Amino acid sequence: MAGRTVTRADLCEAVYQKVGLSRTESADLVEMVIREIAETLVDGETVKLSSFGTFTIREKGERVGRNPKTGEEVPIAPRRVMVFKPSNVLKKKINDALAPEPVAE
């Protein structure tokens, strides 16, 4: 399932087209939103976007992994990872878009 990647420039263009701000204002708005989400996550807080989903930070402890080529055990350091959990509204929208249209008889 090959799809197109949506970039910051695409988001800026969408804001420009749909909201009517200038291209510069649209780019600034998109950058501010992305920056605010990133800073909130760095601070360890949760970001919840209604009808879209929730971004959270999860702590992962140290563990032992394996190099798939050599089979050698390698320690993996503890780290923080970002997790996204889509909302039920977003899941339904995605699944409805994949469902075949009923055939009218």
C-alpha positions as CSV (number, residue, x, y, z in Angstrom):
1,M,0.0,0.0,0.0
2,A,2.1,2.9,-1.3
3,G,1.0,6.3,-0.2
4,R,2.2,9.8,-0.4
5,T,3.9,11.4,2.6
6,V,2.3,14.6,3.9
7,T,5.0,17.2,4.7
8,R,5.1,20.4,6.6
9,A,4.9,22.2,3.3
10,D,1.7,20.3,2.5
11,L,0.2,21.2,5.8
12,C,1.1,24.9,5.3
13,E,-0.5,24.8,1.8
14,A,-3.7,23.2,3.2
15,V,-3.9,25.9,5.9
16,Y,-3.3,28.6,3.2
17,Q,-6.0,27.1,0.9
18,K,-8.7,26.4,3.6
19,V,-8.2,29.1,6.2
20,G,-7.2,32.0,3.9
21,L,-4.1,33.1,5.8
22,S,-1.1,34.2,3.8
23,R,1.5,31.5,3.0
24,T,3.9,33.0,5.6
25,E,1.2,33.1,8.3
26,S,0.1,29.6,7.4
27,A,3.7,28.3,7.7
28,D,4.2,30.2,11.0
29,L,0.9,28.7,12.4
30,V,1.9,25.1,11.4
31,E,5.4,25.6,12.9
32,M,3.9,26.9,16.2
33,V,1.5,24.0,16.5
34,I,4.3,21.4,15.9
35,R,6.7,23.2,18.2
36,E,4.0,23.3,21.0
37,I,3.3,19.6,20.6
38,A,7.0,18.7,20.7
39,E,7.8,20.9,23.7
40,T,4.9,19.5,25.6
41,L,6.1,15.9,24.9
42,V,9.7,16.8,25.9
43,D,8.3,18.0,29.2
44,G,6.8,14.6,29.7
45,E,3.2,15.7,29.4
46,T,0.5,14.1,27.3
47,V,-0.9,15.7,24.2
48,K,-4.6,14.8,23.4
49,L,-6.1,16.0,20.2
50,S,-9.9,15.4,20.3
51,S,-11.2,13.2,17.5
52,F,-7.6,12.5,16.4
53,G,-5.6,10.8,19.2
54,T,-3.2,11.0,22.1
55,F,0.6,11.3,22.1
56,T,2.3,10.1,25.3
57,I,5.9,9.4,26.4
58,R,6.7,6.0,27.8
59,E,9.8,5.0,29.7
60,K,11.5,1.9,28.4
61,G,14.0,0.1,30.7
62,E,17.3,-1.3,29.8
63,R,17.1,-4.7,28.1
64,V,19.2,-7.1,26.1
65,G,18.7,-7.3,22.4
66,R,20.4,-9.3,19.7
67,N,22.3,-8.3,16.6
68,P,20.2,-10.1,13.9
69,K,23.3,-10.7,11.7
70,T,25.6,-12.2,14.3
71,G,23.3,-13.2,17.1
72,E,25.5,-11.4,19.5
73,E,23.7,-10.0,22.6
74,V,23.8,-6.2,22.8
75,P,22.6,-4.1,25.8
76,I,19.9,-1.6,24.8
77,A,20.0,1.5,27.0
78,P,16.9,2.8,28.8
79,R,15.1,5.5,26.9
80,R,11.9,7.5,26.4
81,V,9.7,6.7,23.4
82,M,6.7,8.5,22.0
83,V,3.5,6.5,21.6
84,F,0.5,7.5,19.6
85,K,-2.9,6.1,20.3
86,P,-5.5,7.0,17.7
87,S,-9.0,8.0,18.9
88,N,-12.0,5.8,18.2
89,V,-13.3,8.5,15.8
90,L,-10.1,8.4,13.7
91,K,-10.1,4.5,13.7
92,K,-13.7,4.5,12.5
93,K,-12.9,7.1,9.8
94,I,-10.0,5.0,8.6
95,N,-11.8,1.7,8.6
96,D,-14.9,3.2,6.9
97,A,-12.7,4.5,4.1
98,L,-11.4,0.9,3.6
99,A,-14.8,-0.7,3.6
100,P,-16.2,-1.6,0.2
101,E,-19.3,0.4,-0.8
102,P,-22.5,-1.6,-0.6
103,V,-23.8,-2.6,-4.1
104,A,-27.3,-1.2,-4.8
105,E,-29.7,-3.6,-6.4
